[in-house]
């Protein structure tokens, strides 16, 4: 079962086409590729915005998959 986690978008790097999300759970930074942050047809996410995501490992580092804008009371 996949566990959705929550965090805050900390930075967006257009040159590298990735973003950093600071996890609420442990304060760790998780990398999210643009394809996860800006799905086709969705409004772009902004720095400071609250999100949920699924945390996975890729090449020994945490990455965010299935990033979604967090709606409601946090």
N, CA and C atoms as a LAMMPS dump frame, in Angstrom:
ITEM: TIMESTEP
0
ITEM: NUMBER OF ATOMS
222
ITEM: BOX BOUNDS ff ff ff
-5.0000000000000000e+02 5.0000000000000000e+02
-5.0000000000000000e+02 5.0000000000000000e+02
-5.0000000000000000e+02 5.0000000000000000e+02
ITEM: ATOMS id mol type element x y z
1 1 1 N 0.843 -1.191 0
2 1 2 C 0 0 0
3 1 3 C 0.885 1.25 0
4 2 1 N 0.585 2.157 -0.879
5 2 2 C 1.336 3.403 -0.961
6 2 3 C 0.821 4.398 0.075
7 3 1 N 1.738 5.025 0.779
8 3 2 C 1.375 5.998 1.809
9 3 3 C 1.604 7.4 1.263
10 4 1 N 0.556 8.206 1.28
11 4 2 C 0.69 9.604 0.852
12 4 3 C 1.25 10.398 2.022
13 5 1 N 2.23 11.212 1.736
14 5 2 C 2.869 12.073 2.736
15 5 3 C 2.58 13.521 2.379
16 6 1 N 2.855 14.417 3.291
17 6 2 C 2.607 15.829 3.012
18 6 3 C 3.883 16.631 3.228
19 7 1 N 3.92 17.797 2.574
20 7 2 C 5.077 18.671 2.691
21 7 3 C 4.807 20.005 2.023
22 8 1 N 5.86 20.805 1.921
23 8 2 C 5.773 22.146 1.348
24 8 3 C 6.806 22.295 0.246
25 9 1 N 6.404 22.864 -0.885
26 9 2 C 7.34 23.126 -1.978
27 9 3 C 8.33 24.186 -1.486
28 10 1 N 9.625 23.844 -1.486
29 10 2 C 10.672 24.736 -0.986
30 10 3 C 11.364 25.501 -2.101
31 11 1 N 11.548 24.857 -3.249
32 11 2 C 12.272 25.48 -4.36
33 11 3 C 11.856 24.825 -5.667
34 12 1 N 11.901 25.613 -6.724
35 12 2 C 11.646 25.118 -8.072
36 12 3 C 12.815 25.569 -8.927
37 13 1 N 13.512 24.612 -9.541
38 13 2 C 14.68 24.904 -10.373
39 13 3 C 14.324 24.633 -11.827
40 14 1 N 14.005 25.696 -12.559
41 14 2 C 13.591 25.544 -13.949
42 14 3 C 14.72 24.993 -14.818
43 15 1 N 15.957 25.358 -14.512
44 15 2 C 17.097 24.87 -15.285
45 15 3 C 17.275 23.365 -15.183
46 16 1 N 17.157 22.849 -13.979
47 16 2 C 17.301 21.401 -13.762
48 16 3 C 15.987 20.661 -13.954
49 17 1 N 14.919 21.411 -14.054
50 17 2 C 13.567 20.867 -14.203
51 17 3 C 13.226 19.91 -13.058
52 18 1 N 13.516 20.376 -11.842
53 18 2 C 13.079 19.637 -10.669
54 18 3 C 12.744 20.607 -9.551
55 19 1 N 12.224 20.068 -8.483
56 19 2 C 11.783 20.867 -7.34
57 19 3 C 12.15 20.147 -6.058
58 20 1 N 12.173 20.895 -4.966
59 20 2 C 12.39 20.312 -3.647
60 20 3 C 11.131 20.476 -2.821
61 21 1 N 10.762 19.403 -2.145
62 21 2 C 9.638 19.42 -1.213
63 21 3 C 10.2 19.099 0.163
64 22 1 N 9.892 19.919 1.164
65 22 2 C 10.304 19.629 2.539
66 22 3 C 9.192 18.812 3.189
67 23 1 N 9.546 17.598 3.604
68 23 2 C 8.59 16.665 4.197
69 23 3 C 8.173 17.114 5.593
70 24 1 N 6.881 17.076 5.872
71 24 2 C 6.381 17.386 7.209
72 24 3 C 6.872 16.36 8.228
73 25 1 N 6.934 15.128 7.81
74 25 2 C 7.234 14.009 8.689
75 25 3 C 8.583 14.121 9.389
76 26 1 N 9.63 14.434 8.618
77 26 2 C 10.977 14.441 9.197
78 26 3 C 11.828 15.633 8.766
79 27 1 N 11.249 16.55 7.987
80 27 2 C 11.969 17.734 7.557
81 27 3 C 12.95 17.496 6.42
82 28 1 N 13.024 16.266 5.929
83 28 2 C 13.937 15.942 4.832
84 28 3 C 13.448 16.557 3.529
85 29 1 N 14.388 16.864 2.641
86 29 2 C 14.022 17.357 1.316
87 29 3 C 13.887 16.175 0.364
88 30 1 N 12.83 16.211 -0.421
89 30 2 C 12.532 15.173 -1.393
90 30 3 C 12.51 15.845 -2.76
91 31 1 N 13.165 15.237 -3.745
92 31 2 C 13.21 15.799 -5.092
93 31 3 C 11.982 15.351 -5.884
94 32 1 N 11.41 16.287 -6.641
95 32 2 C 10.302 15.967 -7.545
96 32 3 C 10.631 16.511 -8.926
97 33 1 N 10.539 15.675 -9.942
98 33 2 C 10.785 16.108 -11.313
99 33 3 C 9.613 16.953 -11.79
100 34 1 N 9.866 17.841 -12.745
101 34 2 C 8.809 18.713 -13.29
102 34 3 C 7.564 17.945 -13.697
103 35 1 N 7.742 16.768 -14.283
104 35 2 C 6.583 15.983 -14.725
105 35 3 C 5.662 15.661 -13.553
106 36 1 N 6.228 15.544 -12.346
107 36 2 C 5.425 15.281 -11.148
108 36 3 C 4.803 16.553 -10.6
109 37 1 N 5.485 17.685 -10.771
110 37 2 C 5.034 18.955 -10.208
111 37 3 C 4.061 19.705 -11.101
112 38 1 N 4.202 19.506 -12.4
113 38 2 C 3.401 20.262 -13.363
114 38 3 C 2.711 19.315 -14.333
115 39 1 N 1.783 18.495 -13.836
116 39 2 C 1.102 17.57 -14.74
117 39 3 C 0.323 18.333 -15.806
118 40 1 N 0.251 17.739 -16.978
119 40 2 C -0.425 18.373 -18.104
120 40 3 C -1.848 18.766 -17.741
121 41 1 N -2.187 20.017 -18.002
122 41 2 C -3.538 20.502 -17.751
123 41 3 C -3.76 21.067 -16.359
124 42 1 N -2.787 20.913 -15.469
125 42 2 C -2.946 21.415 -14.096
126 42 3 C -2.238 22.763 -13.945
127 43 1 N -2.753 23.589 -13.059
128 43 2 C -2.094 24.861 -12.754
129 43 3 C -0.753 24.572 -12.079
130 44 1 N 0.307 25.282 -12.442
131 44 2 C 1.627 25.044 -11.853
132 44 3 C 1.626 25.272 -10.338
133 45 1 N 2.398 24.455 -9.645
134 45 2 C 2.593 24.646 -8.211
135 45 3 C 3.593 25.768 -7.988
136 46 1 N 3.515 26.392 -6.821
137 46 2 C 4.371 27.518 -6.479
138 46 3 C 5.147 27.213 -5.197
139 47 1 N 6.275 27.892 -5.012
140 47 2 C 7.036 27.78 -3.771
141 47 3 C 6.126 28.17 -2.609
142 48 1 N 6.162 27.398 -1.541
143 48 2 C 5.342 27.649 -0.363
144 48 3 C 4.019 26.9 -0.368
145 49 1 N 3.676 26.313 -1.497
146 49 2 C 2.4 25.604 -1.596
147 49 3 C 2.482 24.244 -0.91
148 50 1 N 1.386 23.852 -0.27
149 50 2 C 1.289 22.562 0.423
150 50 3 C 0.921 21.478 -0.581
151 51 1 N 1.594 20.32 -0.478
152 51 2 C 1.36 19.209 -1.392
153 51 3 C 1.321 17.889 -0.637
154 52 1 N 0.774 16.879 -1.312
155 52 2 C 0.904 15.501 -0.859
156 52 3 C 1.626 14.746 -1.962
157 53 1 N 2.266 13.632 -1.598
158 53 2 C 3.064 12.874 -2.563
159 53 3 C 3.332 11.475 -2.017
160 54 1 N 3.851 10.618 -2.881
161 54 2 C 4.296 9.287 -2.497
162 54 3 C 5.815 9.294 -2.548
163 55 1 N 6.445 8.917 -1.459
164 55 2 C 7.917 8.936 -1.374
165 55 3 C 8.477 7.594 -1.831
166 56 1 N 9.439 7.664 -2.756
167 56 2 C 10.131 6.475 -3.253
168 56 3 C 11.626 6.741 -3.245
169 57 1 N 12.41 5.712 -3.49
170 57 2 C 13.866 5.852 -3.599
171 57 3 C 14.261 5.685 -5.061
172 58 1 N 15.164 6.551 -5.51
173 58 2 C 15.696 6.459 -6.866
174 58 3 C 17.182 6.764 -6.795
175 59 1 N 18.002 5.815 -7.19
176 59 2 C 19.458 5.963 -7.141
177 59 3 C 19.921 6.405 -5.753
178 60 1 N 19.334 5.828 -4.73
179 60 2 C 19.744 6.074 -3.367
180 60 3 C 19.277 7.373 -2.734
181 61 1 N 18.369 8.094 -3.403
182 61 2 C 17.862 9.342 -2.814
183 61 3 C 16.337 9.357 -2.864
184 62 1 N 15.729 10.069 -1.908
185 62 2 C 14.259 10.115 -1.881
186 62 3 C 13.719 10.995 -3.006
187 63 1 N 12.669 10.506 -3.655
188 63 2 C 11.994 11.262 -4.705
189 63 3 C 10.494 11.253 -4.45
190 64 1 N 9.82 12.277 -4.959
191 64 2 C 8.363 12.381 -4.808
192 64 3 C 7.684 11.98 -6.105
193 65 1 N 6.681 11.149 -5.996
194 65 2 C 5.864 10.723 -7.134
195 65 3 C 4.415 11.098 -6.85
196 66 1 N 3.647 11.286 -7.885
197 66 2 C 2.219 11.556 -7.714
198 66 3 C 1.94 12.796 -6.893
199 67 1 N 2.71 13.864 -7.127
200 67 2 C 2.557 15.101 -6.353
201 67 3 C 1.2 15.739 -6.653
202 68 1 N 0.492 16.115 -5.591
203 68 2 C -0.828 16.755 -5.719
204 68 3 C -0.913 17.954 -4.782
205 69 1 N -1.594 18.946 -5.233
206 69 2 C -1.87 20.127 -4.403
207 69 3 C -2.706 19.661 -3.209
208 70 1 N -2.344 20.099 -2.011
209 70 2 C -3.105 19.747 -0.809
210 70 3 C -4.283 20.688 -0.681
211 71 1 N -5.466 20.113 -0.59
212 71 2 C -6.69 20.887 -0.497
213 71 3 C -7.207 20.823 0.941
214 72 1 N -7.651 21.938 1.444
215 72 2 C -8.283 21.933 2.755
216 72 3 C -7.336 22.242 3.897
217 73 1 N -7.698 21.729 5.062
218 73 2 C -7.075 22.126 6.314
219 73 3 C -5.711 21.598 6.638
220 74 1 N -4.9 21.206 5.672
221 74 2 C -3.509 20.893 5.96
222 74 3 C -3.314 19.598 6.563
